[in-house]
Amino acid sequence: MNQKQTTQNQPEMASLLLGAGFALASLIILPAVAQRVGLGSAVTIALRGALMRASNRF
């Protein structure tokens, strides 16, 4: 693999990792934190939706 192919793959990998991070946060971390803090289910669902939309942008 030459240098040009490596630099072209780096933005794709960064986007993939960022999207996966948002998905992980919305599915696992957010509900756990919301339960610990005492947020209602409607707020948790709204935050989860916002994170999933953000993950689709990348």
N, C-alpha and C positions, 0 to 999 in steps of 0.2 A: 504494500500500500504506500503510495507516495504522499508527500506533504499536502498536496492540493486535496486529495480525497479525505485526508484526516481532518483538515480544517473545515471541509464541507460537512462532515459528520458531527462535529462538535456542537453546532447549534441545535441539530436534531436531537442529540443525546441530552443536552441541557433542557430542551423543551419537554422531552419525555420524562426526565427525572422531576422536573417542576410539576408537571401534570400528575405524575404518580404521587408526589408529595401532597398535593392538594387533595387528591382522592383519598389517600391514607388519613389525612387530617379530618376530612369530612365524615368518613365512615367509622373511624376508631377513636381518634383523639378528641374531636369535638363533643360527641355524646358523653364521653367519660368526664370531660371538664364541665360540661353543662350540668350533669347530674351532681357533680361535686359542689358546684356553685349554687345550684338550685334553680336553674333556668327552667322555664316552662317548655313543654314539648313543642308548642307552636314556634317559639323563638329558636329552638334547636333545629327544627326543620327548615326554617327560613335561613339560618346560618349555613346549614348543610347545602341547601340549594345554591346559595351565593358562592360557596367554595367549589361546588361542582361546575357552575358556570365559569368560574375563573379557571378551573383546570381545563376546560374545553377551549379556552382562548389560546392556550399555548401549544 
